[in-house]
């Protein structure tokens, strides 16, 4: 009887100690498949990125993307950097005029212009440039290049006589290469009010600046309104034009009250402006 009591007491004590200690211990797993090496990665374009689907033994090493720098791709890049260099409106196209040997480079390659001769947009030029790949110099080049600069210019739809007063709505814009036979053509963004034709224009012709002249607004001997301002003063008076003038031009004006002669800027056919 006494032996049974001692056995029961020992078993109770062991059970109590096991339950109390178990509260402070996390279960220990000896599963060999769970290791710290299971951090997963994927190689893309020379960078390592986390993946949820591959283990370390399944890492893929993919080469960085490459492109072949052939004639067409180099001409495209040269067109972009030359257009930016000269801040050209419209579209600039560059064409290499001698053989180009293709070679491989990274897809993020850069073209940097060192020099262009002459230093303006012309139909034929000589360009010195370098090619860089991820900050590394690939090579330096010097190539003769033919350029085209396409801009919308004004074309006539019908014949216009000399002396016709112009307005933008009278013409149709068309894209042309202004570095060749259309040099000096009037861009479609130009303001034509205040101009007239100095020669007859045939149908389907590009309008050129040398065919235009400013309209004479103020005629010599005409009495005009003179607007004078400055230093907080604003006055109007009458004056006589001593010479003819175009819009925005300066003409001599004689004050009809004081006979004082001064220069004033032509505003329109009936008024001029002077700054005191």
C-alpha positions as CSV (number, residue, x, y, z in Angstrom):
1,X,0.0,0.0,0.0
2,X,2.7,2.4,0.9
3,X,4.6,1.5,-2.3
4,X,1.6,2.3,-4.4
5,X,1.2,5.7,-2.8
6,X,4.9,6.6,-3.5
7,X,4.6,5.5,-7.1
8,X,1.4,7.6,-7.7
9,X,3.1,10.7,-6.1
10,X,6.2,10.3,-8.4
11,X,4.1,10.0,-11.6
12,X,2.0,13.1,-10.6
13,X,5.2,15.2,-10.0
14,X,6.6,14.2,-13.4
15,X,3.4,15.1,-15.2
16,X,3.3,18.5,-13.5
17,X,6.9,19.3,-14.4
18,X,6.4,18.3,-18.0
19,X,3.3,20.5,-18.4
20,X,4.9,23.6,-16.8
21,X,8.2,23.3,-18.8
22,X,6.3,22.8,-22.1
23,X,4.7,26.2,-21.8
24,X,8.2,27.9,-22.2
25,X,9.5,25.7,-25.0
26,X,8.5,26.0,-28.7
27,X,8.1,22.8,-30.5
28,X,11.3,21.7,-32.2
29,X,11.0,20.4,-35.8
30,X,13.8,18.3,-37.2
31,X,12.3,18.3,-40.8
32,X,15.4,18.4,-43.0
33,X,13.5,20.1,-45.8
34,X,13.2,23.4,-43.9
35,X,16.6,25.2,-43.9
36,X,17.7,28.8,-44.0
37,X,19.2,28.2,-47.4
38,X,15.7,28.2,-49.0
39,X,15.8,31.9,-49.7
40,X,14.8,32.0,-53.3
41,X,16.3,34.2,-56.1
42,X,15.9,34.8,-59.8
43,X,18.7,36.4,-61.9
44,X,17.4,39.0,-64.4
45,X,19.6,41.4,-66.4
46,X,22.5,41.0,-64.1
47,X,20.4,41.7,-61.0
48,X,19.2,39.2,-58.3
49,X,15.5,39.5,-57.4
50,X,13.4,37.5,-54.8
51,X,11.1,34.8,-56.2
52,X,8.3,32.8,-54.5
53,X,8.7,29.8,-56.8
54,X,12.3,28.8,-57.1
55,X,14.9,27.4,-54.6
56,X,18.6,28.3,-54.6
57,X,19.4,25.3,-56.7
58,X,17.0,26.6,-59.4
59,X,18.5,30.1,-59.9
60,X,18.5,31.2,-63.5
61,X,21.4,33.3,-64.7
62,X,20.1,35.3,-67.7
63,X,22.5,37.4,-69.7
64,X,21.9,41.2,-69.9
65,X,20.0,42.1,-73.0
66,X,22.1,43.1,-76.0
67,X,21.3,44.8,-79.3
68,X,23.1,45.0,-82.6
69,X,24.2,48.6,-83.4
70,X,23.5,48.5,-87.1
71,X,23.1,51.4,-89.5
72,X,19.4,52.0,-88.9
73,X,19.7,52.1,-85.1
74,X,22.7,54.4,-85.2
75,X,21.0,56.8,-87.7
76,X,17.9,56.9,-85.4
77,X,20.0,57.8,-82.3
78,X,22.0,60.4,-84.2
79,X,18.8,61.9,-85.5
80,X,17.6,62.3,-81.9
81,X,20.8,63.8,-80.4
82,X,21.3,66.2,-83.3
83,X,17.8,67.4,-83.1
84,X,18.3,68.0,-79.3
85,X,21.6,69.7,-79.9
86,X,20.2,72.3,-82.2
87,X,16.8,72.5,-80.4
88,X,15.2,71.9,-83.9
89,X,11.5,72.1,-84.4
90,X,9.9,69.5,-86.7
91,X,11.8,66.2,-87.4
92,X,15.5,65.8,-88.0
93,X,16.7,62.6,-89.9
94,X,20.4,61.6,-90.1
95,X,21.8,59.3,-92.7
96,X,25.4,57.8,-92.7
97,X,27.1,58.3,-96.0
98,X,29.7,55.5,-95.7
99,X,29.7,51.9,-94.6
100,X,29.0,51.1,-91.0
101,X,30.2,47.9,-89.3
102,X,27.6,46.7,-86.8
103,X,28.6,45.6,-83.3
104,X,26.8,44.5,-80.1
105,X,26.1,46.7,-77.0
106,X,23.7,46.8,-74.2
107,X,20.2,47.9,-74.9
108,X,20.6,51.1,-72.8
109,X,23.5,52.4,-74.8
110,X,24.0,56.1,-75.3
111,X,25.2,58.3,-78.1
112,X,27.0,61.6,-77.2
113,X,27.9,64.2,-79.8
114,X,31.4,65.7,-79.4
115,X,31.3,68.1,-82.4
116,X,29.4,68.9,-85.5
117,X,30.9,70.9,-88.5
118,X,29.6,73.4,-89.3
119,X,27.9,74.3,-86.1
120,X,24.4,74.6,-87.6
121,X,21.8,72.4,-89.3
122,X,22.9,71.9,-92.9
123,X,22.2,69.1,-95.5
124,X,25.8,67.7,-95.1
125,X,27.8,67.7,-91.9
126,X,30.7,65.9,-90.2
127,X,29.8,64.5,-86.8
128,X,32.2,63.3,-84.0
129,X,30.4,61.2,-81.4
130,X,31.0,58.5,-78.8
131,X,29.0,55.5,-77.8
132,X,28.6,54.5,-74.1
133,X,27.3,51.3,-72.5
134,X,26.4,51.3,-68.8
135,X,28.8,54.2,-68.3
136,X,31.6,52.5,-70.1
137,X,33.1,54.0,-73.3
138,X,32.5,51.6,-76.2
139,X,34.2,53.7,-78.9
140,X,34.7,57.1,-80.6
141,X,33.6,57.8,-84.1
142,X,33.8,60.4,-86.8
143,X,31.3,60.1,-89.7
144,X,30.1,62.2,-92.6
145,X,26.3,62.5,-92.2
146,X,23.5,63.8,-94.5
147,X,20.7,65.6,-92.7
148,X,17.1,66.3,-93.5
149,X,15.0,68.7,-91.5
150,X,11.2,68.2,-92.0
151,X,9.0,71.1,-91.1
152,X,5.5,72.1,-92.0
153,X,5.6,75.1,-94.4
154,X,2.9,77.2,-96.1
155,X,1.9,76.1,-99.7
156,X,-0.4,78.0,-102.0
157,X,-3.5,76.2,-103.3
158,X,-4.1,78.9,-106.0
159,X,-2.3,81.8,-107.7
160,X,-1.9,85.0,-105.7
161,X,-1.0,88.4,-107.2
162,X,1.7,90.7,-106.1
163,X,0.6,93.0,-103.3
164,X,-2.0,90.6,-101.9
165,X,-2.4,91.0,-98.1
166,X,-1.7,87.7,-96.4
167,X,-3.4,85.6,-93.7
168,X,-2.4,82.1,-92.5
169,X,-5.9,80.7,-93.5
170,X,-5.0,81.4,-97.2
171,X,-2.4,78.6,-97.3
172,X,-2.1,74.8,-96.6
173,X,0.7,73.4,-94.4
174,X,2.9,70.6,-95.8
175,X,6.0,68.8,-94.4
176,X,9.1,69.4,-96.5
177,X,12.9,69.2,-96.0
178,X,13.9,72.8,-95.5
179,X,17.6,72.0,-95.8
180,X,17.3,71.4,-99.6
181,X,15.1,72.9,-102.3
182,X,12.7,74.4,-99.7
183,X,15.3,76.5,-97.9
184,X,13.9,79.8,-96.8
185,X,10.3,78.5,-96.8
186,X,7.9,80.1,-94.3
187,X,7.0,77.7,-91.5
188,X,3.3,77.0,-90.9
189,X,3.7,78.5,-87.4
190,X,4.6,82.0,-88.7
191,X,2.2,84.9,-88.2
192,X,1.5,86.3,-91.7
193,X,-0.8,89.2,-90.7
194,X,1.0,92.4,-91.6
195,X,2.7,90.9,-94.7
196,X,2.0,91.2,-98.4
197,X,3.3,89.4,-101.5
198,X,6.2,91.1,-103.2
199,X,5.9,88.8,-106.2
200,X,3.2,86.6,-107.8
201,X,2.8,83.1,-106.3
202,X,1.8,80.2,-108.5
203,X,-0.5,77.4,-107.4
204,X,1.1,74.5,-105.4
205,X,4.1,76.6,-104.5
206,X,5.9,76.9,-101.2
207,X,5.8,80.4,-99.7
208,X,9.3,81.8,-99.1
209,X,10.3,84.8,-96.9
210,X,12.0,86.6,-99.8
211,X,8.6,86.7,-101.5
212,X,7.0,88.6,-98.6
213,X,7.3,92.2,-97.5
214,X,5.8,94.2,-94.6
215,X,2.6,96.1,-95.3
216,X,3.0,99.8,-95.2
217,X,0.5,100.9,-92.5
218,X,1.3,104.5,-91.9
219,X,1.7,106.7,-94.9
220,X,3.9,109.8,-95.1
221,X,1.9,113.0,-94.4
222,X,-0.9,111.1,-92.6
223,X,-2.2,112.4,-89.2
224,X,-2.2,109.7,-86.6
225,X,-3.0,109.2,-82.9
226,X,0.0,109.2,-80.7
227,X,-0.1,107.2,-77.4
228,X,2.7,108.2,-75.0
229,X,3.3,106.5,-71.6
230,X,6.0,106.2,-69.0
231,X,6.9,107.1,-65.4
232,X,3.2,106.8,-64.5
233,X,2.1,109.2,-67.2
234,X,-0.3,108.4,-70.0
235,X,-1.3,110.9,-72.6
236,X,-2.6,111.0,-76.2
237,X,-2.0,113.6,-78.9
238,X,-2.2,114.1,-82.6
239,X,0.9,113.9,-84.8
240,X,1.9,113.9,-88.5
241,X,3.9,111.0,-90.0
242,X,7.0,112.4,-91.7
243,X,7.8,109.1,-93.3
244,X,5.9,105.8,-94.1
245,X,6.2,102.9,-91.8
246,X,5.3,99.2,-91.4
247,X,3.8,97.4,-88.5
248,X,6.3,97.4,-85.6
249,X,8.6,99.8,-87.4
250,X,9.8,103.2,-86.2
251,X,8.7,106.4,-88.0
252,X,9.3,110.1,-87.4
253,X,6.3,111.9,-86.0
254,X,5.8,115.6,-85.6
255,X,3.7,116.8,-82.7
256,X,1.0,119.1,-84.1
257,X,0.8,121.2,-81.0
258,X,4.5,121.7,-80.2
259,X,6.1,120.9,-83.5
260,X,8.4,118.6,-81.6
261,X,9.8,115.7,-83.7
262,X,10.3,112.2,-82.2
263,X,10.3,108.5,-83.2
264,X,7.3,106.3,-82.5
265,X,6.4,102.6,-83.1
266,X,3.7,101.8,-85.6
267,X,0.7,100.0,-84.0
268,X,-1.7,100.1,-87.0
269,X,-2.8,102.3,-89.8
270,X,-4.0,105.1,-87.5
271,X,-1.9,105.0,-84.4
272,X,1.7,105.0,-83.1
273,X,3.2,104.6,-79.6
274,X,6.1,106.3,-77.9
275,X,7.7,105.7,-74.5
276,X,8.4,108.9,-72.5
